[in-house]
């Protein structure tokens, strides 16, 4: 869409330079002047990602002073209950309101009713702005995408069985029980009033129908842009570097001399201990410790951001020295100290299972609790530079509307294990027309509300099987993983967006005619 698409984000940087944004004063100079006179605090430029799309950052802080009046109007117009709001609800809503004011100003200055315009909000955080645009600029087609219902995620995260009882849950009632009234309310009302309501997978579409009482108009699966995946000799070189770095860190932490013939596996994502299946990943690694058929030493990494205090100085010193050590560091399960060492879920489960990376253990499990942005003080490599060094990535999600992490893994030729409770897992099965196996590049495990133990066994068995595969079989699995990822490129999935946008524009067109007839 080139420069016909504009992204709007929050200006969280103030006078500091935002490292992801390139300001460009040559873009819309007249409108920028007008917007400032209207009281909008904006920066216009380009988002510093491939494609460099036009972006507008808006400072939403001035609107906190009007918060009660904004929420009052929201209740009058759309019956959104903001009475029980707290923390991130207020912040998201004020940004959403500010973004809508930006659109209103931009539309009036730069566009007209002859042009086809879409306003697309993602997640409940943008709901207030979508509803505002619906009311104030009815000629704009509105699209709202929920990537996970706030109440569904909350039910799952609170250890309640989501799937077997989905038909019986009442979203409104559950929002009261789980203190989610305001988030649920804005999400539900936006879904009901928007021109086109969408989500990212069939599994979440079902959730929307049951918990928001609104079927989606379209499913828009998350596509992937593989332009930054290294090719050829560069890929081989980067894979070697990643493996070396991961093993150097493991050896320095554990006082071992693990070589490149290890099986390097990992899980990653948000720190949702149950929803992302971090618990079942640890359980599977614990069971793997006792498997005689395991043909290789397994080094398993948990890459989820915890409440990091600081990188471990003792580990950093060992890495810097370049020496080999034959004794482990104290607490040889973690690379960074946490603020909440005694209350952390991962460390707690490792302690409960007595998993302490002993010398004789054939499975070593290491917690990397930081964002891998290349400057964490220990690995000092980015997530994308590390993921291609893995042999297997494991995402045994209980709640996962789509699943970008497994899609990213296979794009980097790393076969992965996921479940059919993830939208991506369901999609992989649908592409094959049968349950996908590790030889296909993705092993999809059947997961329910109650089969945690079977899932742990299936992961254990798949890792064991992979450790025994021949070099040719591994090569084939890696090739199949990459081949599957190409079926999930944006070039394949953009058609669903085009259908949704067309649907929304037709609704806006009908509304325009209706208003014209009335006047």
C-alpha positions as CSV (number, residue, x, y, z in Angstrom):
1,X,0.0,0.0,0.0
2,X,3.1,2.2,0.1
3,X,2.3,5.6,1.6
4,X,-1.4,5.1,1.6
5,X,-1.1,3.4,4.9
6,X,-0.3,5.4,8.1
7,X,0.4,3.9,11.5
8,X,-0.5,5.8,14.7
9,X,1.4,5.1,17.9
10,X,1.9,6.6,21.4
11,X,4.7,9.1,21.9
12,X,6.2,7.5,25.0
13,X,9.6,9.2,24.4
14,X,8.9,13.0,24.9
15,X,12.1,14.9,24.3
16,X,14.2,11.8,24.0
17,X,14.9,10.2,20.6
18,X,12.8,7.2,19.9
19,X,15.1,4.5,18.4
20,X,12.2,3.0,16.3
21,X,11.0,6.2,14.7
22,X,12.6,8.6,12.1
23,X,11.0,12.0,12.3
24,X,10.5,13.7,8.9
25,X,9.3,17.3,8.8
26,X,8.7,17.2,5.1
27,X,5.6,15.0,5.6
28,X,2.3,16.9,5.7
29,X,3.9,20.2,6.9
30,X,0.6,22.2,6.5
31,X,-1.5,19.7,8.4
32,X,1.2,19.4,11.2
33,X,0.9,23.2,11.7
34,X,-2.9,22.9,11.8
35,X,-2.8,19.9,14.2
36,X,-0.6,21.8,16.6
37,X,-3.0,24.8,16.6
38,X,-5.8,22.4,17.4
39,X,-3.9,21.3,20.5
40,X,-2.5,17.9,19.2
41,X,1.0,17.1,20.2
42,X,2.4,15.0,17.4
43,X,5.5,13.8,15.6
44,X,5.3,12.7,12.0
45,X,7.9,10.5,10.3
46,X,8.5,6.9,9.5
47,X,8.6,3.7,11.5
48,X,12.1,2.3,11.2
49,X,11.2,-1.2,10.0
50,X,11.4,-2.7,6.5
51,X,9.1,-0.7,4.2
52,X,9.5,2.4,6.4
53,X,5.7,3.2,6.6
54,X,4.5,6.7,7.5
55,X,3.9,6.9,11.2
56,X,2.4,9.5,13.5
57,X,3.3,9.5,17.2
58,X,0.8,11.3,19.5
59,X,1.3,12.4,23.1
60,X,-1.8,11.2,24.9
61,X,-1.0,12.6,28.4
62,X,-3.0,15.8,28.0
63,X,-6.2,13.8,27.8
64,X,-6.0,12.4,31.3
65,X,-7.4,15.7,32.6
66,X,-10.6,15.0,30.5
67,X,-10.7,11.3,31.4
68,X,-14.0,11.4,33.3
69,X,-15.8,13.4,30.6
70,X,-14.5,11.1,27.9
71,X,-15.6,8.0,29.8
72,X,-19.0,9.6,30.5
73,X,-19.6,10.3,26.8
74,X,-18.5,6.7,26.0
75,X,-21.2,5.4,28.4
76,X,-23.8,7.7,26.9
77,X,-23.0,6.8,23.3
78,X,-22.1,3.1,23.5
79,X,-22.8,1.9,27.1
80,X,-19.1,1.2,27.7
81,X,-18.5,0.6,31.4
82,X,-15.3,2.4,32.4
83,X,-16.2,2.7,36.1
84,X,-14.0,-0.2,37.1
85,X,-11.0,1.0,35.0
86,X,-7.5,0.8,36.4
87,X,-3.9,1.2,35.3
88,X,-3.4,0.1,31.7
89,X,-7.1,0.6,30.8
90,X,-6.8,4.4,31.4
91,X,-3.5,4.7,29.6
92,X,-4.7,2.7,26.5
93,X,-7.9,4.6,26.4
94,X,-6.3,8.0,26.5
95,X,-3.9,6.9,23.7
96,X,-6.8,5.5,21.7
97,X,-8.8,8.8,22.1
98,X,-5.7,10.8,21.1
99,X,-5.2,8.6,18.0
100,X,-8.8,9.2,16.9
101,X,-8.4,12.9,17.3
102,X,-5.3,12.7,15.0
103,X,-7.4,10.8,12.4
104,X,-10.3,13.3,12.7
105,X,-7.9,16.2,12.1
106,X,-5.9,14.5,9.3
107,X,-9.1,13.5,7.5
108,X,-10.6,17.0,7.6
109,X,-7.4,18.6,6.4
110,X,-6.1,16.0,3.8
111,X,-9.0,13.8,2.7
112,X,-12.6,14.0,1.5
113,X,-15.7,11.9,1.2
114,X,-14.8,10.8,-2.3
115,X,-11.8,8.8,-1.0
116,X,-12.1,5.4,0.5
117,X,-10.7,5.4,4.0
118,X,-10.3,2.6,6.6
119,X,-9.6,3.0,10.3
120,X,-8.2,-0.3,11.6
121,X,-7.8,-0.8,15.4
122,X,-6.0,-3.8,16.9
123,X,-7.0,-5.1,20.4
124,X,-9.3,-3.6,23.0
125,X,-6.7,-0.9,23.6
126,X,-7.9,0.9,20.4
127,X,-11.6,0.4,21.0
128,X,-12.4,3.9,22.3
129,X,-10.9,5.5,19.2
130,X,-12.7,3.1,16.9
131,X,-16.0,4.0,18.5
132,X,-15.2,7.7,18.3
133,X,-14.4,7.5,14.6
134,X,-17.6,5.5,14.0
135,X,-19.7,8.4,15.5
136,X,-17.8,11.4,14.4
137,X,-16.6,10.3,10.9
138,X,-19.3,7.8,9.7
139,X,-17.9,8.0,6.2
140,X,-14.8,6.1,7.4
141,X,-15.0,2.3,7.3
142,X,-14.0,0.9,10.7
143,X,-12.3,-2.5,11.2
144,X,-11.5,-3.9,14.7
145,X,-9.3,-7.0,15.2
146,X,-9.1,-8.7,18.5
147,X,-6.0,-10.9,18.7
148,X,-7.3,-12.6,21.9
149,X,-10.4,-11.8,23.9
150,X,-9.4,-10.1,27.2
151,X,-11.8,-12.3,29.1
152,X,-10.8,-15.6,27.3
153,X,-7.1,-14.9,28.1
154,X,-8.1,-14.1,31.7
155,X,-10.1,-17.3,32.1
156,X,-7.2,-19.4,30.8
157,X,-4.6,-17.5,32.8
158,X,-6.6,-18.0,36.0
159,X,-6.4,-21.8,35.7
160,X,-10.0,-22.2,34.7
161,X,-10.9,-24.7,32.0
162,X,-11.7,-22.5,28.9
163,X,-12.5,-24.9,26.1
164,X,-14.8,-27.6,27.5
165,X,-17.0,-25.0,29.1
166,X,-16.8,-22.2,26.5
167,X,-20.4,-22.7,25.5
168,X,-21.5,-22.2,29.1
169,X,-19.4,-19.2,30.1
170,X,-21.1,-15.8,30.1
171,X,-18.5,-13.2,29.1
172,X,-20.2,-10.4,31.1
173,X,-20.5,-12.5,34.3
174,X,-16.9,-13.7,34.0
175,X,-15.7,-10.1,33.6
176,X,-17.2,-9.3,37.0
177,X,-15.7,-12.4,38.6
178,X,-12.2,-11.7,37.2
179,X,-12.2,-7.9,37.7
180,X,-12.1,-7.4,34.0
181,X,-15.3,-5.4,33.5
182,X,-14.0,-2.3,31.7
183,X,-11.6,-4.1,29.3
184,X,-14.3,-6.6,28.5
185,X,-16.9,-3.9,28.0
186,X,-14.9,-1.8,25.6
187,X,-13.9,-4.9,23.6
188,X,-17.5,-6.1,23.4
189,X,-19.1,-2.8,22.5
190,X,-16.4,-2.1,19.8
191,X,-17.0,-5.6,18.3
192,X,-20.8,-4.9,18.2
193,X,-20.6,-1.4,16.7
194,X,-17.7,-1.6,14.3
195,X,-18.2,-2.1,10.5
196,X,-16.1,-5.2,10.3
197,X,-15.1,-7.3,13.3
198,X,-12.2,-9.7,12.9
199,X,-9.8,-12.0,14.7
200,X,-6.7,-14.0,13.9
201,X,-7.8,-17.7,13.9
202,X,-10.8,-20.0,13.9
203,X,-10.2,-20.9,17.6
204,X,-10.5,-17.3,18.7
205,X,-13.4,-16.7,16.3
206,X,-15.3,-19.3,18.4
207,X,-14.2,-17.5,21.6
208,X,-15.5,-14.2,20.2
209,X,-18.9,-15.7,19.4
210,X,-19.3,-17.2,22.9
211,X,-17.7,-14.5,25.1
212,X,-18.4,-11.3,23.2
213,X,-21.8,-12.5,21.8
214,X,-20.7,-11.5,18.3
215,X,-19.5,-13.7,15.5
216,X,-16.5,-12.3,13.6
217,X,-17.0,-11.1,10.0
218,X,-13.6,-12.4,8.9
219,X,-10.6,-14.3,10.2
220,X,-7.3,-12.5,9.4
221,X,-4.4,-14.9,10.1
222,X,-1.0,-13.2,11.0
223,X,1.3,-13.2,8.0
224,X,5.1,-13.1,8.1
225,X,7.7,-11.0,6.2
226,X,10.7,-13.2,5.6
227,X,12.8,-10.4,4.0
228,X,15.1,-10.3,7.1
229,X,15.8,-14.1,7.2
230,X,19.4,-14.5,6.2
231,X,20.1,-16.5,3.0
232,X,22.8,-19.0,1.9
233,X,26.3,-18.6,3.4
234,X,25.2,-15.8,5.7
235,X,22.5,-18.1,7.2
236,X,25.1,-20.9,7.8
237,X,27.6,-18.4,9.4
238,X,24.9,-16.8,11.6
239,X,23.7,-20.3,12.7
240,X,27.2,-21.2,13.8
241,X,27.6,-17.9,15.7
242,X,24.3,-18.4,17.5
243,X,25.0,-22.0,18.5
244,X,28.5,-21.0,19.7
245,X,27.1,-18.1,21.8
246,X,24.4,-20.3,23.4
247,X,26.8,-23.1,24.2
248,X,29.4,-20.6,25.6
249,X,26.8,-19.2,28.0
250,X,25.7,-22.7,29.0
251,X,29.3,-23.9,29.6
252,X,30.2,-20.8,31.6
253,X,27.1,-21.1,33.7
254,X,27.3,-24.9,34.2
255,X,31.0,-25.5,34.3
256,X,30.7,-28.0,31.4
257,X,32.2,-28.6,28.0
258,X,29.1,-29.0,25.9
259,X,29.9,-29.3,22.1
260,X,28.1,-28.5,19.0
261,X,26.6,-32.0,18.7
262,X,24.1,-31.1,21.5
263,X,20.4,-30.7,20.8
264,X,19.6,-27.0,21.5
265,X,15.9,-26.5,22.1
266,X,13.9,-23.5,23.5
267,X,10.6,-22.0,24.3
268,X,9.9,-18.3,24.2
269,X,7.2,-15.6,24.3
270,X,5.3,-13.6,26.9
271,X,5.7,-14.8,30.5
272,X,2.3,-16.4,30.7
273,X,3.3,-19.5,32.7
274,X,0.3,-21.6,31.9
275,X,-1.1,-20.0,28.7
276,X,2.1,-20.3,26.8
277,X,2.8,-23.8,28.1
278,X,6.0,-22.9,30.0
279,X,4.9,-25.2,32.8
280,X,4.4,-28.2,30.5
281,X,7.7,-27.4,28.7
282,X,9.6,-27.7,32.1
283,X,7.6,-30.9,32.9
284,X,8.6,-32.4,29.5
285,X,12.3,-31.6,30.1
286,X,12.1,-33.2,33.5
287,X,10.7,-36.4,32.1
288,X,13.3,-36.4,29.3
289,X,16.0,-36.7,32.1
290,X,15.0,-40.3,32.6
291,X,14.8,-41.4,28.9
292,X,17.4,-43.9,28.0
293,X,16.8,-43.6,24.3
294,X,17.8,-39.9,24.2
295,X,20.7,-39.9,21.8
296,X,22.1,-36.4,22.6
297,X,22.6,-34.0,25.4
298,X,19.8,-31.5,25.4
299,X,20.4,-27.9,26.3
300,X,17.0,-26.3,26.8
301,X,16.4,-22.5,27.1
302,X,13.4,-20.7,28.4
303,X,13.4,-17.3,26.8
304,X,10.6,-15.4,28.5
305,X,11.1,-11.9,30.1
306,X,10.9,-12.0,33.8
307,X,11.4,-9.2,36.4
308,X,15.1,-8.8,35.7
309,X,17.3,-7.1,38.3
310,X,20.7,-7.3,36.5
311,X,22.9,-9.6,34.4
312,X,25.0,-11.9,36.5
313,X,28.4,-10.4,37.0
314,X,30.0,-13.8,37.8
315,X,28.7,-15.2,34.5
316,X,29.7,-12.1,32.6
317,X,33.2,-12.4,34.1
318,X,33.5,-16.1,33.1
319,X,32.4,-15.3,29.5
320,X,34.8,-12.4,29.3
321,X,37.8,-14.5,30.5
322,X,37.4,-17.0,27.6
323,X,38.6,-19.8,30.0
324,X,37.0,-23.2,30.5
325,X,35.6,-24.0,33.9
326,X,34.7,-27.4,35.5
327,X,32.6,-26.2,38.3
328,X,29.1,-24.7,38.0
329,X,28.2,-21.2,39.3
330,X,25.7,-21.0,42.2
331,X,22.1,-21.2,40.9
332,X,23.2,-22.7,37.6
333,X,19.7,-22.4,36.1
334,X,19.5,-18.7,35.4
335,X,21.5,-16.0,33.4
336,X,20.3,-12.8,35.1
337,X,19.3,-12.1,38.7
338,X,15.6,-11.4,39.3
339,X,14.0,-9.0,41.7
340,X,11.7,-11.9,42.8
341,X,13.9,-14.9,42.8
342,X,11.9,-16.6,45.6
343,X,8.5,-16.0,43.9
344,X,9.3,-16.7,40.2
345,X,7.2,-19.4,38.6
346,X,10.0,-21.0,36.5
347,X,12.6,-21.1,39.3
348,X,9.8,-22.4,41.7
349,X,9.0,-25.3,39.4
350,X,12.6,-26.2,38.8
351,X,13.1,-26.2,42.6
352,X,10.0,-28.3,43.1
353,X,11.2,-30.9,40.5
354,X,14.7,-30.8,41.9
355,X,16.2,-29.8,38.5
356,X,19.5,-28.1,39.1
357,X,21.6,-28.9,36.0
358,X,23.8,-31.5,37.7
359,X,26.9,-32.8,35.8
360,X,25.4,-36.1,35.1
361,X,22.0,-34.7,33.8
362,X,21.5,-35.3,30.1
363,X,19.1,-32.4,30.0
364,X,20.3,-28.9,31.0
365,X,17.6,-26.3,31.4
366,X,18.6,-22.6,31.5
367,X,16.2,-19.6,32.1
368,X,17.0,-16.5,30.0
369,X,14.6,-14.0,31.7
370,X,15.4,-10.9,29.6
371,X,14.3,-9.3,26.3
372,X,16.7,-10.4,23.7
373,X,17.4,-7.0,22.1
374,X,21.2,-7.5,21.8
375,X,22.2,-5.6,24.9
376,X,21.2,-7.8,27.8
377,X,24.7,-8.1,29.3
378,X,25.1,-11.9,28.8
379,X,24.1,-13.1,25.4
380,X,24.2,-9.7,23.7
381,X,22.6,-11.1,20.6
382,X,19.0,-10.4,19.3
383,X,16.2,-12.9,19.4
384,X,16.3,-13.3,15.6
385,X,20.1,-13.8,15.6
386,X,19.7,-16.6,18.2
387,X,16.6,-18.4,17.0
388,X,18.2,-19.8,13.9
389,X,20.8,-21.5,16.1
390,X,18.2,-23.8,17.6
391,X,17.5,-27.4,16.6
392,X,13.9,-27.4,17.9
393,X,11.6,-24.7,19.2
394,X,8.8,-25.9,21.5
395,X,5.5,-23.9,22.1
396,X,3.0,-26.1,23.9
397,X,0.5,-23.3,24.3
398,X,-2.8,-23.8,26.2
399,X,-4.0,-20.4,25.1
400,X,-2.6,-19.0,21.8
401,X,-4.9,-17.2,19.3
402,X,-2.4,-17.4,16.5
403,X,1.3,-18.0,17.5
404,X,3.9,-15.9,15.9
405,X,6.8,-17.6,17.7
406,X,6.4,-21.0,15.9
407,X,5.9,-19.2,12.6
408,X,9.1,-17.3,13.1
409,X,10.9,-20.5,14.1
410,X,10.0,-22.4,10.9
411,X,10.9,-19.3,8.8
412,X,14.4,-19.7,10.2
413,X,14.3,-23.4,9.2
414,X,13.9,-24.6,12.8
415,X,11.2,-27.3,13.2
416,X,8.9,-26.7,16.1
417,X,6.4,-28.4,18.4
418,X,3.1,-26.6,19.1
419,X,-0.5,-27.6,19.9
420,X,-3.9,-27.5,18.3
421,X,-5.0,-24.9,20.8
422,X,-2.8,-22.5,19.0
423,X,-4.3,-20.9,15.8
424,X,-1.0,-21.6,14.0
425,X,-1.1,-25.3,15.0
426,X,-4.6,-25.6,13.6
427,X,-3.5,-23.9,10.4
428,X,-0.5,-26.3,10.1
429,X,-2.9,-29.2,10.4
430,X,-5.3,-27.7,7.8
431,X,-2.4,-27.2,5.3
432,X,-1.5,-30.9,5.7
433,X,-5.1,-32.1,5.9
434,X,-4.1,-34.3,8.9
435,X,-2.2,-33.9,12.2
436,X,1.2,-32.4,11.3
437,X,4.3,-34.4,12.4
438,X,7.9,-33.3,13.2
439,X,9.0,-34.7,9.8
440,X,6.6,-32.1,8.2
441,X,8.5,-29.3,10.0
442,X,5.8,-28.8,12.7
443,X,4.6,-31.3,15.3
444,X,1.1,-30.4,16.4
445,X,0.1,-32.0,19.7
446,X,-3.6,-32.4,20.5
447,X,-4.2,-30.4,23.7
448,X,-7.3,-30.1,25.9
449,X,-8.3,-28.6,29.2
450,X,-7.2,-31.8,31.0
451,X,-4.4,-33.6,29.1
452,X,-1.3,-31.8,30.5
453,X,0.5,-35.0,31.3
454,X,-0.1,-36.5,27.8
455,X,1.2,-33.2,26.2
456,X,4.4,-33.4,28.4
457,X,4.9,-37.0,27.2
458,X,4.3,-36.1,23.6
459,X,7.0,-33.4,23.8
460,X,9.4,-35.8,25.5
461,X,8.8,-38.4,22.8
462,X,9.2,-35.9,19.9
463,X,12.5,-34.6,21.3
464,X,13.7,-38.2,21.8
465,X,12.7,-39.1,18.2
466,X,14.4,-35.9,16.8
467,X,17.6,-36.8,18.7
468,X,17.6,-40.1,16.9
469,X,16.9,-38.8,13.4
470,X,19.6,-39.1,10.7
471,X,21.3,-36.1,9.3
472,X,19.2,-36.5,6.1
473,X,16.0,-36.8,8.0
474,X,16.8,-33.6,10.0
475,X,17.7,-31.8,6.8
476,X,14.4,-32.8,5.3
477,X,12.4,-31.7,8.4
478,X,14.2,-28.3,8.3
479,X,13.4,-27.9,4.5
480,X,9.8,-28.8,5.2
481,X,9.6,-26.2,8.0
482,X,10.9,-23.5,5.7
483,X,8.5,-24.6,2.9
484,X,5.5,-24.4,5.3
485,X,6.5,-20.9,6.4
486,X,6.3,-19.6,2.9
487,X,2.6,-20.5,2.8
488,X,2.1,-18.0,5.7
489,X,3.8,-15.0,4.1
490,X,1.9,-11.8,3.9
491,X,1.7,-12.2,0.1
492,X,-0.5,-15.2,0.8
493,X,-2.6,-13.8,3.7
494,X,-3.1,-10.1,2.5
495,X,-6.2,-11.2,0.5
496,X,-8.2,-11.7,3.8
497,X,-7.4,-8.1,4.8
498,X,-8.6,-6.9,1.3
499,X,-11.9,-8.8,1.8
500,X,-12.4,-7.2,5.3
501,X,-11.6,-3.7,4.1
502,X,-14.0,-4.1,1.2
503,X,-16.7,-5.3,3.6
504,X,-16.1,-2.3,5.9
505,X,-16.1,0.2,3.0
506,X,-19.4,-1.1,1.7
507,X,-20.9,-0.6,5.1
508,X,-19.5,3.0,5.2
509,X,-20.8,3.7,1.7
510,X,-24.3,2.5,2.7
511,X,-24.2,4.7,5.8
512,X,-23.1,7.7,3.7
513,X,-26.1,7.3,1.4
514,X,-28.4,6.9,4.4
515,X,-27.1,10.1,5.9
516,X,-27.4,11.9,2.5
517,X,-31.0,10.8,2.1
518,X,-31.8,12.0,5.7
519,X,-30.3,15.4,5.0
